[in-house]
Amino acid sequence: MFLFKGKPVRDIRNALQKACKAAGISYGRFVKGGFVFHDLRHTFNTNTRKAGVPESVIMAVTGHSTRSMFDRYNKIDMEGTRHAVGRLEAYLANVDQNVDQNEDVKNTSL
């Protein structure tokens, strides 16, 4: 439930439509690329996952009882893909460095 000045908001569509217009964002389910309130669910899932919140916690907050429903709202974008590849590169560089150091230790102790 949303409150405005302490009272429940029964319908947020008018306010959302005005906010979208002021921001220059297309609004409406039947408008190509139009924003609808439900889009916030996708945004919440994706951003909390990117923030490192465990998927089980996100599912509990959003009320998703199945993995497939979580996946429906979780979006992987190019930023997420780049981040994953960057983490893999950092991991592999660390592994290579550790292997090189272990080889140096073995060679000096012979």
Secondary structure, DSSP 8 states (H G I E B T S, - for coil): --EETTEE-S--HHHHHHHHHHHT--B-TTSTT-B-TTHHHHHHHHHHHHTT--HHHHHHHHT--SHHHHHHH----HHHHHHHHHHHHHHHHHHHHHHHHHHHHHHHT-
